[in-house]
Amino acid sequence: MLILAGCVTAPARPTTLLPGDYGYLKEYMSWFVQNQLKKNDVTGLSVALVDDQQVIWSEGFGFADKKAAISAGVDTIYRVGSISKLFTTMAALQLAEQGKLELDKPLSDYIPGFKIRSRFTGTKPITPRSIMTHHSGIPSDRHKGMWTKKPDPIADLPALISDDYVAFPPDTVYSYSNLGMSLLGLAIQNASGQTFNNQLQQNILRPLGMSSAFFSAGTEPSTPAAKAYQNGEEKQEPLLRDVPAGGLNASVLDMSRFIRMVLAGGKLDGQRIIREETLREMLRQQNRNVALDGNFPIGLGWMLGGLGNINIANAGTVAHHGGATLYHRAQLIVLPDVKLGIVVLSNSGSAGKAVNDIATEALKLAVEIKTGRKQPEYGKVVTGDFLSGQELQAYAGNYTTIGGIASLTSRSGYLQAELAGNSFRLLPRQDKQLQLQYRLLGFMPIDLGELSRIGIRRTIVAGHELLLATDGPHEMLVAEKVTPVPISPAWQSRLGRYQIANIGDDVTMVDNIELREKDGLLLLDYRLVEFGGARVSNVLRPISDSEALLAGLWRGMGETVQVVVNGGVEQLEYSGYRLQKTGTNVR
């Protein structure tokens, strides 16, 4: 490592960064990107940085097609994943401006026959606005048929989910939903009288001059389109049913025009795309009164604050949205107060950290060049005996997280944490929060970079015992404590190994499924086939002998696993998939 570091060093930083002179930024960021590609095994990546109405840096790195030796460029077309949701949201807002769709009316007004079951009484209706802010309570995904060879049209979704339950009451907690955004796409289709793809092409992409951009279930076999890769190996992106949630194809030059429109208050090159007041509403925090969200601001479509590296200081509002398909990764960040924005697109499944780090590193430097405002210099976090043994013991227990079940055990002066097979420590800080520490081989502390700023604190909101991650003024719910509930004989009899009985033409996203009991908790385990083979354990909370809920307050949680009988055989049904028992537990 020392030899490599001596061979490739960062360009020398000038003594003074002159306002508007981005020469050093381009040189430094080109070096930074090359290092990120090597560090994260990224095959191809493109970037465009915008200052108001000028693209001040755009460049491609690596390969769009490694086998054919076609370099990635600024016009290479990538799948941008969930950044698509910003365009779907904007299409709905255009229709609202025209009086064809109202944000706070029930979604069923625009989707005849739409219904979904609920266990909650006296709740608000699901609306376009609640979908845009991911507070609709609609399940995160309809997994069956999402990634498949022959996707069903989005018009079929209402019938597919009519017997499903909402995960949460609307407007009570942030729970990211691709399914909700696809239903919004159907509402757009119905309200406009055009197919979703045509409506977006004619009213957003074409007026923006995004000449090579298009919505579709997959990519088209055109020369600029990037091939997909995982750890350097070429892959084939499957077709996606949920086009409104993640079906946009675009280049960074296309996306730079979208950024320019945002920075210009809704117009581009003199053409009005969306009203200025509508754009302001997109960028206004919508969830101030949602107690379970902590201080994690959400706009319409946009995330308005982040933790760690996304938390760019001294620049005002930080509006951002990431994107991921199976093998593409993307990040888009706009700083409307200082009129800067960036988009980073990659054709590699391993590029998630790279696109984030590149986007934020470039913007922090651009903010300094444009405004003279530097990022704060954070001092070393001081840890020690700042919490009593009783205070540490209050944290101990099992928690549901986005990565599965985590356990915290009180030790002498710290908490031992276990998550997804990894072990780390949480140390008390001066501010009474907890600090993450990872020890290589169990004894050597590792510098965690931006994560070193993140604090963890315990709180109770509306009867939920929660852990919040904090970074200065920003905080986000990351875990909810769970306690054992009785596991009936009926559920005890279902413990064992399972496989998906109706996979059909879908991509196999999970395997090695197992229902087991540990420490009084009913756990549903599985292996993520397309995401590094990681094994996840989710807590199931039985509410009857035939239904159980995925415990927690985050994406994919609150959703229902039902017992069904198919051909005389009992199965577990979740998100359209039927799980067939194949054997007893292996451990």
N, C-alpha and C positions, 0 to 999 in steps of 0.2 A: 504494500500500500504506500509506503514511504517513497519507493522508487517511482511509482506511477504519479504520485503527487508532485514530485520534482520535475517530471517530464511535461506535464500539462498544468500550467498555472493560469490563474485569472488575469485578464488584461489589467494593467496598472490604472488605478482610478485617478482622474485629474484632481489637482488640489482644489479646484473650484468647478462646480457644475453650472454652466451658464444657462439661464432661462431659454427654453426653446431649442437648445442644442442637444439633439438626441444621438450624436455620433458615438459617444461612449456607451450609451444604453445599447445600441445595436451591436457594438463589438462585444460588450460584456455578456449580453443575453445570448448571442450566438454561441459563445463559449459555454454558458450555463446550460443551454438546451442540449448541446452535444454531450455534456456530462450526464444530464438527465436521461438521455437515450441509452447510454451505456449502463448507467446505474440501474435502470428499470427494465432493461431488455425490450426497448421500444423499437419497432421496425420503421414506422413513419409518423411524421408529425408536421403540422403547419400552424402558423401563428400570424395574427394581424393585430397591431396595436394602433388605436385611434386617438388622436388629439382633436377634439371637437369635430370638424368636418374633413380632417386630413388623416389618411393612413400614413403614419410616420415610420412604421416598420412592419414589413410582411415578408415571410420567408418560409421555405419548406426544408425539412431535414429528413434524412433517411430515405426510405423507399415507399412509394405507393404500391409498387409491384416488385418485390424483391427478385423473383425468378426472372422476370423480363428486364431487370435493371432499370425500371422506370422510377425516377426520383420523385419524391413528394414535392409538390409545389404549392403556390398560393391559389391555384385554380383546381387543385385536386379535390374531388368530391368525397366527403365522408358522411357516414351516418352520425347525426348529432345527438341521437337519443332524446333524453327528456328536455333538452333545450327547446324541442318542438312545442312543449306546453306553453311557452311564452307566445308563440304564434297562434295557437289554438285559443288562448285567452284573449289575444288581441282581436281575433276574428269575432268572438262573441261580443266584445265591447263595440266593435264596428256596428254589429247588428243592433246593439242597445242604442247607439247613437241614432240609428234609423227608425227606432221605435218598433223593431221586429222581435226584440227579446228584452225582457226585464230581469235584472240581476237578482232581485229578491222575490220573484215569483216562484212557485213550486216548479221543479224540473218537469213534473208530469204535465204541465201546461204545454210543453214543447215536445214531449215524447208520449204520444197517446199509448195508454196501456202500461206505462212504466209503473212498477210497484216493487217494493222489497219489504220483507217482513222485519218487524221490530219488536224487541222485548221491552222497549221504553215507552212510557205514557207521557202525554202532555208535552211532547217535544216540538221543536220547530220543524218546518218542512225542509227537505233537501232542495237547495236552490243553486242556480249557476254561480252565485257569489261564493257559497260555501264549498263548492267544488274547486273554484279557482284558488281558494286559500287552504285547500286540503283539510277542511273541517266539516265535510259532508257526512262522515260516518260510514260512507260506502266502503266495502272491503278494499284492501290495497290492490288486489289483482283478481282476475278470473283466470287462474293458471291453466286450466284445461283449454287448449286451443289458442293460447297466447303466442307461443313460438311454434310454428308448425309448417308443414309443406303446403297446405291449402287452407289459408285462414278464412274463417267465416266473415261476412260483412258485419260492420258495427251495428247495423240495423237489427241483427239477431240477438244482441246483448240483452235487451230487456227480457226476452223470453227465457234466456239462459239463467238469469239470476232471480227470477220471480219467486223462487222458493228459498232463496238465501236470506240471511239476516244482516242488518246493518251491524257494524262493529261497535259503534258508539252513537250516542245521541248527537245530532248535528250541532255544531258550534260549541262543543265542550272540550275538544282536545285536537291538537295537530296530528293527523294521521295520513301520511302521503298515499295518494291513490291514483294509480294508472287507470284503473277501471272507471273511476269518477270522471277523469279527463276524457276518456273515450266516449262516455255517455254525453258529456258536454259537446264533443264533436258531433254526435248524432243530433243533439238539439240544434246545433249550428246548421247541420244538413237540412233538418226539417224546417227551420225558421227561414232559411235562405231559398229553399226550393232547388238547390243545386247539390251535387255530391260534395262531400267534405273536401276532397282533393281539389276539385274545380273551384270551389269557393275560395280556398286559400290561395290558389294559383292566380286567380283573376283579381282578387281584392287586396292581397298583401304582397306576395312574392313578385308578381309582375310590376305593380306600381313602385315597389322598392328597387326595381332593376336588378333583382337577384336572379340573373339570367340562367344560371345553371342549377338553381335550387328547385326541388320538387318534393311533394309528399307522396310516399308510396309504401307498400308493404315490404319492399326490398330495394336493393340498388339496381340500376340498369347496367348492362354490359357495355358501358361507354369507356373510352380510353382514360378520361381523367379520374374515373372512380377508383378509389383505393381498394386493394385487396385487404382482407382481414387476417390478423395474426394473433397467436397466443404463444408467448415465450419463443418467438422467432419462427414458429411453425404456421404455415398458411392454413386458414380455416375458412369455412363457408358460413356467412351470416344467414340464419334461417329467416323465413318470412315472418312478419309481425302483424297480428290482427289489430292491435291497438295503435293504429296509425296516428290518431290525434295526440296520443301520449308520447310517441317516440319515433314517428315515421318520416321526419324531415331529412333530406339529403342536401348538403350544401358545401361550398368551399369557404375558406376564411375570408376571401374577398366578398363573397355573397353576404356573409355574416357581418362584415365590417359596415355594410350599407345599413343593416338593421341597427347596429350600434349608433351610427351617425344619425339615424332617424330619432332614436331615443334622446340623444344629446341635443338635438334640434327641436325638442318639444313636440314631436309627432309628425314632422314633415321632413322631406328630403328633396334637395335640389328644387325647392319651390313648390313641390307637390304635397298637399296635405294628405297623410295616411290615416291619422287618427287625431282627434281634437286634443289640444294641449291640456285641457282640464281632465280629459279621460286618461291621458298618460300620467298626470299627477296622481289620479286615483289609483292607477296601477302601482305606483311607487309609494303610496301611503300605507302605513301599518294598519292592518285590518283586525288584528287580534289582541288589542290592548286589554280587553276585558275578559280574556280567556285565562283563568287562573292556572290551569294545568300546563300552559305553554311556557311558564316562566317568563323570561324576557328574551324570547326568540321571535323577532318581528317578521311577519309575513305580509306581503302585498298581494295584489291580484296577479298570480302567476309567479311573481318574484319572491326569492328569499332576500330579506333586507338586512341581515346581519349574520355574522358567522363567528366561529371559534377558531383559535389558533391562527393558522396562516391566512385564512380568509378575512380575519379581523384586521383590515387595513385602517390605520389610525390617521388622524389629521386630514381626512379627505371627505368628511360628511357621510352621506348615505352610501352604503356598499350594497348595490343590487346585483344579485348573482343567481345563476342556475347552472348546475352541472348536468352532464348527460352520459348515459352508458347503455350500450346494447351488449350483446354477448362479447363482442370483440372490438368495439370502438369505445373511446372515452373522449369527453369534451368538457370544457369549462368556459363560461362566458361571465365576465364581470364588468359592470358599468358603474362609474363614479359620477353621477349626474351633477353634483355640486362643483366639481373641478373639471368637468367635461373631458373625462378620459374613459376609455373602454378597451377591452381586449377579448379576443376569442382564441382558444387553443383547441385544435382537433387532432385526434390520433386514431390510427387503425389497429391499435394493439390493446388487448385486454389487460395487459400489465401496466398501462399508462395512467391509471387513475391518479396516483400521487404526482406523477410528472406533470400532467396538465394543470393541476392545482398549483404546484410549486412554481411552474413557469409563469402562469398568469399573475400570481400575486407578487412574485419577485419583480417582474417587469413593471407592474403598476406602482409598487412602492418606490421604485427608482424614478418612474415617470412623474409621480407626484412631487418628488423632491426637485426634479429638473424644472417642472412647470411652475411650482409655487414656492419653492425654497423650504417647504415643510418636510422635515425628516421624520422617520419613524421613531417612536420612543425607544430609548435604551433601557431595556428591562434588566433590573438587577437580579442577582441570584436569589432564588426563593429560599428562605430560611426555614428549615424544618427542625423539629425537636420535640420536647415534652410540652406541647401546647394544648393537648387534650388529655383529660384524666382517663384512667382505665374504664371508669363508668361511661364516659362520653364515647370512648372507642367501642365499648360493648354494645352501645345503642345502634351502631352501624351493622353489627354482626347479623348474618342471616343469608338467605337466598334472594336473588333479584332476577327479574326478567330484563333483558337488554336486547338491542337490535342484533347482537351477536349470539344470542342464546342465554341460557341460565348462567349467572355468575354467583359465586359464593364468597362471602367475606367472613374471615375468622379473626377475632381479636387476639393479638399477641402482645408481648411486652413493649409498649411504646409505638406500635403500628398495627395495621391491618394486613393480613395475608389475603390476597384475592386470587381466585381461580376462574378463568373464562376460556372456553374453547380449547382446553388442553394447555393453556399458558398460565404461568404463575408469576405474580408481581406483587409489589408492596404499595400500600397507600400510607404515606407518612404525614403526621400532623404539621400544619404550617402556622406561622405567626397569626394569620387571619382566621384561625380556627377551622380552616378547610383542610382537605386532604390532598396530598401531592403524589402523583403517580411516579413510581420508581421501578425500573426493570433492572435486574441483576444478571449479567451474563454468567452462565454456569453456576448461578445461585449466589455469587459473592461479589462480582465486579459491577458496580453501578454504571449504567449506560446513559450518555447524554441523549435525551429524547427530543432535542431541538424545540420547535414551537410547542410541543406537548408539555414542555416543562412549565409553561405559564398556566396551564389549565388546572383549575382547582375543582374539587368535588365537595359538595356540601349536602347534608341531609335536611329534608324539610317534610312537612305533612301538609297536604292540600286536599281539602274536601274528603278527608278520610283515607287518602292514598299516601303511603309512606314512600317518598321519592328520593332519588339522588339526582342532583343537578350539576352539570358541568358548567364552569364559569370562566370567563376571560374578560376581566375588566367589567364593563357594564353589561356584557352579553352573557346569557346563560341559556342552557337547553336541558330539557328533561332527558336523562339517559338510562334510568333504571327505576323499576318499582319493586318494592319488597313483596315477596309472596310467602305465605304460610301454608302449611299442609291443610287440606280438607279431606274428609272421609272418602276413601275410594271403595265404592260398593263392590260386592262380589261380581256383579255384571261386568264392571270395568276391570276387575282383577282377572277375570277369565279371558280378557282380550289382550293381555300382555303377551308380547312375542314379536316376531319379525314379519314385515309386510312388504308387498310390492304393489306398484300401480297396475291395476287390472285393465284399465281402459286408456293406455298411453296413446294408442293409434299412431298417427303420423307426427305427433308432437316431438319436440326435442326433449330428451330425458334430462331434466334439470336436477333431480335428486334421486338417490338410490340408497341402499342399505338402511331402509326405514325400520325403526324399532319403537315399540311402545313398551315402556318399562317404568318401574317404580323405584324411587330412591329417596330416602329420608322423608317418607310420607308424601312425596310429590309424585304426580303422574307426569312422566316425561315422554314427549314425542321427539325421537332422534332421527336425523337423516344426514346424508353426505351431499354436499353441494358439488355436483359433477363438474360444472363449467366454471367454478370459482375456486380453483386450487385444491379441490377435494376436501375443503374444510368440513368438519363435522359440527353440527349445531344441535343443541338440546333445547326444546321449547317446553314450557310448563303448560299442561292441560288442566283446566279446572272443571271437573264434572258438575253439571247442574241438574242432571237427571240420569237415569240408566241408559238414555239414548242420545244425550247431547253433552258436549263439553266445549268450553271456550279456551282459546289460546290466551293465557294470562298476560297482562301488561297493557301499556298505554302508548304504543308506537306502531310503526308500519307493520302490518300483518297480524297485529294483536287484537284482541277482542272478537276475533272471528270464530266461527262455529265449526266444529267437527261433529257430524251427525252419524248415527248408526242406521244403516239401511240394509234391507234384505233384497238380494238380487239373485234370481234363480234358486231360491231356497238357501242361499249362502249369505251369512252376515258379513257386511263390509263397512269400512269407515269411509265417509264421504267428506271431502274438503276441497273447496274451490273448484268443483267440477270433477275432480279425480276420485276414483273409488279405490280404496286400499284393501287388498286381499291378504289375509293372514297366510303365511307360508311356513311358519315354524315357531318353536319356542325361543325364548331369549338365549343369546349366546354368551351372556356374562351375568 
